[in-house]
Amino acid sequence: MYRIPFIAVEGPIGIGKTSLAKAISEHFSFRLLKEIVDENPFLGKFYTNIEEWSFQTEMFFLCNRYKQLGDIKKNHLQHGYPVVADYHIFKNLIFAKRTLKDSEYEKYLQIYRILTADMPQPNIVIYLRASLETLLKRIQIRGREIEKNMQKDYLRTLSDDYDRFMSRFESAHPDIPVLRFDGDQLDFVQNKSDLQYILFHLEQTLQKGVHTNGAS
């Protein structure tokens, strides 16, 4: 049975998830789902004092992503329109596990499981990773005010968390293709050939059985 493509682009902060998701959306005429970031009223405070503002920050993201994915399911996927998102809902667990106290994480996990029980799940994941140096350089280039106080150690451990989580994800979901790309070697924003390389591999994956009709 063919599946409607629902692609998630994932990776640590600064890796270029939104830029790649936009490029995929334009190339294949897929619907684009962008996560809400700047609208989170707690995020600036979070980067200044992670321990104090982590629970509020993570709950805001979880509730907004729950609403977004519900709308995507109702308005696009159920009508046969492919979607590419610049996040996967599982990222909530990566961030929450890193920042929340054990007691807070257990409460958060209960809410997460309830909200995601009938939530649409991507059937292709693109995982972007890069060294800390590359991530910091790209964060500086995009110049988001709320990211200026981000601690290097936080970004470093977050990248390690992503690597470990993605390895577990691939083992637990062998039916979901995970396309890995190295951001140290590929700059798909500045180099068109790098972008074409990624799009080629994605197209090869789509042709293996994921249904692409109804994208426009």
N, C-alpha and C positions, 0 to 999 in steps of 0.2 A: 504494500500500500504506500502510495506517495505521501510525503509530508510537505506541508507548506513551510518554506524556509523561515526560520526565526533565528537570526544570527546575533550572537552577543560578542562584542569586542571588550576584552578585559585586560587588566594589568595595573600596575601601581600608579600612583599619582604622577602626572607629568609625562607619561609614556606616549600620549597622542591618541587616546581611545576615541574621542569625539571627532577628531580630524579624519581618522580612518573610517569611522562609521558614516560620516558624511560622504566621503568618497565612494564607499560601497553603495550607499543609497542612490547617489547620482549615476553611478555606472550601471547598476542593475535596475534602476527605477523601483527600488524597494522603499517602503515606508520607513521613516527615520524616527527612532525613539531616543530622546536625549534625557539624561538624568538631571534632576534639579540639584544644583550645587549652590550657586550664589544666593539663592532665595532662602537658604537655611539660616535662620537668625542666630543660631548658636555656633556656627562654624568658626568665625573669627575668634570668639572666646575660647573655643576648643583648642585651636592651635597655640593659644597663649597659655592655657591651663587645661591640659588633657584630662586629668583626674577629676576636676571639678565639673566639666561640661560634657563628658563623653556620653552619659546616658541620654541626656536631652538631644544631643546631636544625632545619635544613632536611631533614636525613636522617630525623630523627624524624617530622616531618610527612609526608614522602613515604611512609615505610613504613606509617604508620598510615592514611593515606588510601588506599593500595593495598589494605590489608586491608578497610577500610570499603566501598570500591567493589566489591570481590570479593564481599562478603557481600550487598550491595544487588543485584548482578546475579543471584546464586544464589537469594536468598530473596524477591525482589520483582519485578524487571523480567522475569525469565524466566517468572514466573507471571502477568504481565499487570497488575501493580500499579504505577500511576504513582508517581513519586518527585519530591520537591522537596528540594534540598540547599542549604545555606548556603555552598557553595563549589564551584568548578570546579577540577579537578586542574591546569589550566594555571596557576593562581596560584603553584604551586611554581616555575615558571620565572621569573615576575615577581620574586619575592622572592630567588631564588637568583642571578639575574643581577645584582641590585642589591648583594647582600651578599658574594658569594663572590669570591675571587681567581680569575683566569683559569684557572689550572691546576686549582683545585678545581672550578670550574664545568664544565670539560670532563669531568671524572670524574663529576660529578653528572649531567650531561646524558646520558651513556652509560647510567647506571643508570635514569634517568627514562624513557628511550626503551624500555628492556627491560621495565620494570614496566608501562608504559602501553600496550604494543603490543596487548593484548587486553582492555583495560579499557573498561567502558561509558562512552560520552561523552554528555553532556547534548545534547538536541536543541532546547532553548530556553534562552537566557541572558538574565537580567535584570541590567542593569548600572546600579548606583547610584553617583553621584558627587556631590561637594560641595566647597565651599571649605575651606581649611585651618581657618578660624575655626569653621565648623560641625562639622568632624570633631573638633577639640580640645574643643569644648563637649560633644559627645556622649560622648567618651571620659571626660571629667571626671564627667559625670552617672552613667555606669554604674560608675565607681569601681573598676575592677580594679586590684588591688595591683601586679601584674606590669607594668602599663602606665604606672606613675607616672614611671619614668625614661626613657620614650620621648622621643627628641629630635625637636623640631619639624622640623628640616631633613630627617630621615629620613622623616617622614610626608609632607612636601611633595614630596620626590622620588618617593616611592612612588606618590602620587596621579598625578604626571606619567607615571610608568612605566605605570600602569594605562591612562591615556588612550591612550598610544601603542600599547600591546599590543592594546587592544580595537579600535582602528582596523585594525590588521594582521589581527586575528582575523576581523573582518567581511569583509575583502577575501578572505581565504583560505577562508572558509566561508560563501559566499553562501546556502547551503541552510539555515543555522541562524539562525532569527530572534533578533535582539538587541534587547531592549526597554530603552531608556535613560530614566532618570528622574533629575531634578535634586533632590538632597537639600536644597539651599538653598531651594527652592520648595515642596517636599513634606515634611511631617512625618507620616509614616504611623503613627507610634507614638502621637502625641498627638491627631491629627486623623483622625477616622473617614472623613471625606469624601475625604481624601488617599489613604487606604488603598483606598477603594472605586474611586477613579480608577485606581489601579494594577491592582486586580483586574479591572476592566472591560476594560482593554487586554489583560491576559493572557488573559481568557476569549475575546476576539475572536481572538487568535492561536491558541488551542487549537481554536477552531471552524473554522479554515481547513484542518484535515486531520490534526491529531494526535489519535489515538484516546484517549478518556478512560474507556472502560468498564473495570470491574474495579477502580475506585479504592477501594471500601469493603470 
